Amino acid sequence: MNRRAVLTQLGLLAAGGAGVWLLRERLAWPAPEVAFAGGAETTGWMALPEPGGLVELPARVGGREIRAVLDSGAQYSAIDTGLATELALPQASPVPMLAFGVSGQPSVTRSVRLDLDLGAMRLTALRAATLDLHPLSRLTRRPFSMLLGRDLLRAVVADIDFPRARAAFWRTSAWSPGADWRAATVRAGTAAALMAEVQVEAAAPIDVMVDTGATGALALSEKAATQAGLLAGREVRSGRSVTLGGVSQDRMVRASEVRFAGHPFKGVDVQIFAPAVQGPIPDGLLGLGILRRFRVALDHARGRMFLMGPYDMPARRTRRVRITPTPGLAAED
């Protein structure tokens, strides 16, 4: 399959998603130390490449300029294996990890330690899994070398203004919602994931993971899609998706309505995936296809999410690349 064919046949989601998961909670993964330039409490606004796109930010590690994607679907941060080798980053732990994608086979990896500059914020002693991000990042318009996961998001509040294509990070103790913010109904899931309630047509509400690494609107497991009535008597399309587990063929259906945070979204494409065997994959993922209509504040440390909007979105550049969630991690003996 040539590159052009891949670009036009990919499935629904993007850079991250199934998360970085630990089979044994006793495996320690320390939070990074966070400091802001000049003793400030925030980075201030940083520009994103386009409205409603991935939360992609310029960063620097080991003197190298890179691009990093903020991925609330990933329990921990990850760096491309090739880049970690080039920079000779020190190993953080001898314990091997299993990286799970939404589907496909897991892969074995380890973790390294690094310091990262992200605008006016410096992360010291950040631990990151080493993963082959090339199959995912090379299919995006702007390849990236790192995923920043919930280990970072537990240490800061992320204010992501998708319609205006900008983002800022705050010290957790310094941020509080103003009068314009509205609290979303979420709960703290496994490993500090934020689980939001969505309703597909007239079915019972479903808890899905808030995933800023997914470009699609909604992805559901086969079980959740069946319970929502999405596999009964409607057109089913197919589309290729790419994860660390390889290329897979997923089903796509159109839901007449999906409700989130009290707002109806009409004509939503839903990806239906077969979860990886033994992978700790959630029932569903709520991605940028819906989140991009809002300004979103993620407060993982306190299990909260706040919203402004939804807003009408400005026109986006044509983007044919859609790839599924990257990986989660689990400790292995």
ABEGO torsion letter per residue (X at the ends): XBAAAAAAABBABBABGAEBBBABAABBBBBBBBBBBGGBABAEBBBBABBGBBBBBBBBBGGBBBBBBBBAABABBBBBAAAAAAAGBBBABABBBBBBBABEBBBBBBBBBBBBBBEABBBBGBBBBBBBAAAAAAABABBBABBBBAAAAAABBBBBBAAAGBBBBBBAAABBBBAABBBBBBBBBBGGBBBBBBBBEABBBBBBBBBAABABABBBBAAAAAAAGAABGBBBBBBBBBBAAEBBBBBBBBBABBBBGGBBBBGBBBBBBBBBBGBBBBABBBBAAAAAABBBBBBAAAGBBBBBOBBBBBBBBBBABBBBBBBBBBBBX
